[in-house]
Amino acid sequence: MNKNVLRLSALLLAIGLQMPLLAHAKVSDERAAQLGSTLTPFGAERQGDPAKGVPEWTGGLQELPAGYRGPGSFHVDPFANETPLRIIDAQNMGSDEDNLSPGVKALLKSFPQTFKIPVYPSHRSAAAPEDIYQNTRRNAVDAALAEGGNGLDGAYAGIPFPIPNNGHEAIWNHITRWQGRYVVEVANTAQVTTSGSHSIIRERMEMFSTYYDPSKNVGTLANVLQNFMSELLPPSREAGRKLLVRDFINQVEEPRAAWVYTPGQRRVRRAPTLAYDTPNDGIYADDTDMFNGATDRYDWKLIGKQTLLVPYHNYAMEQPGVTTAKLLMPGHLNPDYTRWETHRVWVVEATLRPGQRHVHAKRRFYLDEDSWYALMVENYDSRGSLWHVNLAFSKNAYEVPTITPVNVVYHDLNARTYTVIGLRNGEKTPRQFHLQAPPAGYWTPATLRRTGTQ
């Protein structure tokens, strides 16, 4: 039945996709009025689908769970008492054929003895602050893609296209989705070999979203999307190295800018462009956050909406007592600490444009309809073979609130290795959303030099 729904969605979309003059059309006031009524404020279907296990959206998670100590403390799992409805493995996956993406099926087949999918009851906990909802409603009628789809016009501090007309708009919803204004964390990246051994990169990271800056407006963004700063911490090699990245909304018009501080030399220099398929700590640059950066090398197609099993509410991964050694296994994360639920997702396919270069010739994104976060991505090589499968094991940071990753895993099916970003096991603090953001002058190369300690 899912296949039929997908075909129907694709057929209904085809009319608009074949009419380029309408590709950048704004949503009418009448359609925008559906936001908050038949649709959620972010454009998802409010109605559930009980036959498939998708509940109705009733406003998201409304109450903080008992035992939660407030902003700055580790999250309490609001669904800790639930047990799996079933566990899918390579032997019984046939009964869930329509509920699994090609990438997840490939992982089950690649690791038939160990990769499993614990299926739990579904909860549509996604929510956002009221001002973000209001901005999203405004964007629905005001926002449009810039020339070539490489930027945004008229969008600010909300989902730009809650009722998307095409794949380009949908991927921009992921890039600019609500995930907090200022985020600080200390986390680890692990590159895991076929045997399960791994190397660790530990770093402190902070990100400030100019797009969601309450002191800005649509006329004062000056094309700046966000600023990112990181510092490598012991036991990382090159501890003390710092990086500053400034992302622009239209990265074709104004490419990403980056600076690096090198300890010992106490010098700040422009860094090579960290974009597209530049290798970066076991993944490619535009794999970070499942997809980031310029969109110009691909043609983007909105395939339709599908109901699938996706990683969701993965609080168990960072609960006390769960060590990195327990979580990392040969080939994949320990499935005992994962949680999968049934959710509706938008399916977006990116195909490399003629004359453009990228190691991934085709990519398929599965965007959570409630948050617009790309929960799963499949990347294909130039021969059309599935190569990399990326999974975002997410949760609800309910104090913000926003859907945020716990760990993001990048699987190389050919090498049978994987990279995990976001490991906070053993760290004293979780991801921080409540801290006061530094002033605008902080996000400069001079700060790298001033704060360098080695």
Secondary structure, DSSP 8 states (H G I E B T S, - for coil): -HHHHHHHHHHHHHHHHT-GGGTT----HHHHTTBTTTB-TTS-B-S-BGGGTB---SSS--S--TT---TTS----TTTT---SEEE-TTTGGGGGGGS-HHHHHHHHHSTTT--EEE----------HHHHHHHHHHHHH-EE-GGGSSEES--SS-S-SS-SSHHHHHHHHHT----SEEEEEEEEEEE-TTS-EEEEEEEEEEEESTT-TT--TTT-TTEEEEEEEEEETTSTTTT-EEEEEEESSTTTS--EEEEEETTTTEEEE-----TT-EETTEEGGGTTSS-S--TTEEEEEEEEEEEEEE---GGGGSTT--HHHHEETTEE-GGG--EEEEEEEEEEEEE-TT---S-SEEEEEEETTT--EEEEEEE-TTS-EEEEEEEEEEEETTTTEEEEEEEEEEETTTTEEEEEEE-TT-SS--B-SS----GGGSSHHHHHHH---
